[in-house]
Amino acid sequence: MDHLQAIRIFARVVETGGFGRAALSLNMPNATVSKWIKSLEEHLGVKLLERSTRSVSVTTDGAAYYERTRHLLSELDDIEATLGRDQASPRGALRVDAGGSTASGIIIPALPAFCARYPEIQMQLSVTDRTADLIAENIDCAIRSTANDPALVTHSIGTLSWTTCASPAYLAKHGTPKHPREIVDRNMPVVGYFSASTGLTQPLQFCRGAETVTLDRPRNDVLVSESNAHLATALSGLGIVHTLDFMVRPFIKQKKLVPVLAEWRPAPIDVYIAYPPSRRYSTKVRVFVDWVTTLFASV
């Protein structure tokens, strides 16, 4: 038995949900697929699939086996993709993790150009503001604002500036602060941003030259844990927001938001792309890293 071929066929049955669909995708007879699965089950000594006249379901052992082997198949595909013709034409699934604002405001608007250039790469964009475990979750690379994970390879790809702003209606009601401390002194509502994983709210930090002001406890009538929701609260007039400039720039141009404390912007944040060491030689990851680095240079 070709063990690797048997594993690939088993994975296709799980992913397609049946022998017939797997056979069609693999361009082989249904009976051949069934024979390969039976040989694999005999080799392992466990039942991987439950068969009935109408459906196929994965057993507990089968589900565990699939989860472990799909990572190995993905690793093997990445290794093979660094050799031969795939160096010129990278292909296959590319799993990328990014925060909500980065995904919707930077990556997705530019993605048609990437897809046109690399038509055989299937982009799987995981959008979340939590910090994913790239190795455990089998993610190829992630856009991050930190480079503190020693288990990953990390490269700087650019910086992003901050802007503090609010809606015209909010400012008409509460006034426009001239100094960061006025936000606390005048009890002005601020929409806070908290970490979904730790529950901690990010402090507001303002810088003007060598002077730094940090507001640890402003009035937070509303707190959110996702960047696009943070933007939506500002547009709704719920409070002042302190967020990334590229997110609010279009709405400032449309006069739906107004910048405040423009002289008090903190230093831009560094942006990195991180990936597991096993993806170091992946052609798919390499072309994406090159593309996204150029993309962030224009933000």
N, C-alpha and C positions, 0 to 999 in steps of 0.2 A: 504493500500500500504506500502510495505517495502521501506521507503524513501532511505535508504542507498543502497539497492540493485538496485533501479531505477537509482541512480546517477552513480553507477559503470557500469551499462549497457549503459547509455548515454555516458559515457566516452569512452567505447569500440567502440561504433558506430563512435564517432568523430575520435578516433585514427586509426581505421581500414578503415574509409571512406565509410562504407555502412552497411546496416542491415544484409546482408548475411554473410559478413566476420566477423562481430561482433558475430552473432549467432554461426558461426562455431568455433570461438575462445572460446566462452562461453559454447559450447556444449549444446545448447538449440534451439528449433525451431525458425525459422524466425518470425513466427506470435507472438510468446511469446515476442521476443525482441520489436516488433512493439507495442504490448500491453503495455509493461512497459513504453516505451517512451511516448505514448499517455497519460497514467496515470500521469506521471511526468509533462507533459505540462499542463494538467488540474489542477493539484495541484498548479503549479506556476502561472497559468493564462497567460502564454506567449508561443509563438511558438519557440521551440528550433532548429528544423530542417525543412528544405524545402525538400520535397520529389518529385521526378519525376519518370517516368518509367525507366530511365537510371541511375540516380545518386541521391545522398543525399548531401545537402550542409548545413552548419551551419549558422543560422541566427546571427544577431548582438547580440541579447540577449543570444543566445546559446553559442556563442564564449566567451562572458563575463562570463557566468555561468560556462563553462568548465574551464576557467583559474582559477577561484576562487576555484572550487570544486576539481580540480586535486591536488592542494596543500593540501587540507584537506584529501583527500584519501591517499596521500603520507605520511602525518603525521600519519594517522591511521595505515597504513601498518608498519611504523617504530615502533609504540607503540606495535603492536601485535607481531612484530619480536623479541621483547625483552622477550617474554613469550614462554613457551612451547618448542617444538622441534626446533624452529628456532634459539634458543640460541646455539645449537650445529651445526646447518647447516644454517648460514645466507643466505638469498636469496633476490632477487629483484634488482632493479636499484640502483646503487650507483653513485651519481653525484659528481665528483671531479673537482676542478678548479686548474690549475697550469700554470706557465709561460712556454713559448716555450722551453727554454733551459732545465728547470727542467723536463718537460714532455719527450722531445726527448732524453735527455742525461742521465737521472736517472730512471724515472718511467717506461717508455715504455720498455726499454731493460730488466727490471726485471719483467714486468707484466705477462709473461707466467707462472711464478712460483705462482703468486697470483691467477691467473685464475684456475690453476690446483688444488690449495688448496681449493678454494671456487668456485666450478663450477656453483653454483646457483646464484652467484652475477653477474649482468650485469653491467660492468663498462662503465660509460658515462664520458669521460675525456674531459672537456672543456679547450682548450689550448689558452691562451691569455696573453699578458703582461699587460693588464689593471687590475685594482682592481675591481673585481665583487662584487655586492651586494648579499651576500649569502642568506639572508632572502628573499629579493624581487624576486630573480631569482631561488628560490627553489633549491639551491645547498647544498649538504650535508656537504662538507668540502673543504678547500683550502690550498694549500701550499703557504706560504707567508714569506717575509723577515721582516715583522713588526708585532708587537703585540699591536697595539694602538687602536683597535676598541673595545670599552667597551660593545658593543652589542653581541660580540662573545666570546665563550670559546676558549682560545688559549694555546697551549702547545709547548714548545721548542722540536725540534726533531734533532737538530744538527747544524753544522756550515759549511760554504763553504769558501774556500780560493780564493784569487785573483791572477791573473797573467797578466802582461803587455807583449805584444808580437807583432811581425810583420812578414811579409813574408821575405824570403831571398832576393827576388828581390827588395823589398822596402828598406831593410837595405843596399843593394849594391848601391842603388841610393842615399839614404839620409844619410847613416851612422848610427852608433849605439850610442844613447845617454848614457853618463856615469852618468849624474845627471838629475833629473826630469826637472830642469829649462832649460836645453839645448833644450828641446822640443819646448819651446816658443822662446828662444834666437835664435835658428837656423831655426825657422818658419817651423818645421816639421809637415806634415799633420797627424792629428789624426781623426779617425772616431768616432764622438760623438754619444752618446746614449741619446735620448730625450723621455720624457714621452708623450705618445699618448693622455693622458687626460689633462695634464697641459701645454704641449708644452715646458717645461723647460728642458734644457740640463744638465745632471749630470756632476758636476765638477770632474776633475781627482785628486785623493788624493793619496799621497805617504807617507809612514812612514818608518823610519829607527831609531830604538831605540826610544828616546824621541823626535826626530826631525820629523816634519810633514811639507810637502810641498803640497799646493793645487794650481792646475792650473785651474783658472776659465775661461780663454779665450784662449785656444790653437787654432791653425789653424784647422778649421773644413770644409774641402772641401765637406765632405759627412756626413750626419746625418741619423740615423735610429732609429726606435722605437720598434724594435723586436729583441730578443736575437739571434735567429738563423741567421737573416740577418746581425747582427753585426759580427758574426763569418765569414760569407761569404765574407764580405768586407775585412777582414784581409787576408783571403786566396787569394783574388784577388789582393792584394798588394796596396789597396787604402789608407792605413794608419796604424798607431799604434792603437791597441785596448787595452783597460783595461777592462778585463772581468773575469768571474769565471773560476777557474783553471780546473775544470772537463770538461769544454767545449773544451778547447784548448789542453789538455794533450795528446790525441791521435794524434793530428796533429804535436805536438812538437816531439813526438816519431818518426813520419814519416818524420821529417825534413821539413815539409811544413810550419811550423811556428817556429820562434826563440824567446825565452824569452829574454826580456831586463829589466834592472833595477831590477834584482832579489832581490837585497838587500833592495829594497824600497817597499816591499809589505805592504799594510795596514792590520789592524786586520781583521780576517775572519768575515763574516757576519753571524748573527744568522738566523736560519731557523725555522719556526713555522708551525704547522698545526692548523687551525682555523675552528670552526664549530658553527652553531647556538645553543643556549641552548636547543632547542627542540630536537636536535640530540644527546643529552648527553647520552641517554640510548639506542641508536640504536646499535644493534649488528653489523650491516654492517659497521658502522663508527668505532666502537671499534676495530674490527679486522683489518681494514685498517690502523688505527692510529698505532696499534702495529706493523704491517708489514712495514709501511713506516718509522717508527722510527728506526727499525733494518736496513732498507735499507740505510738510510742516515748515519748511524754509520759507514758504510763501504765505503763511498764515499771518 
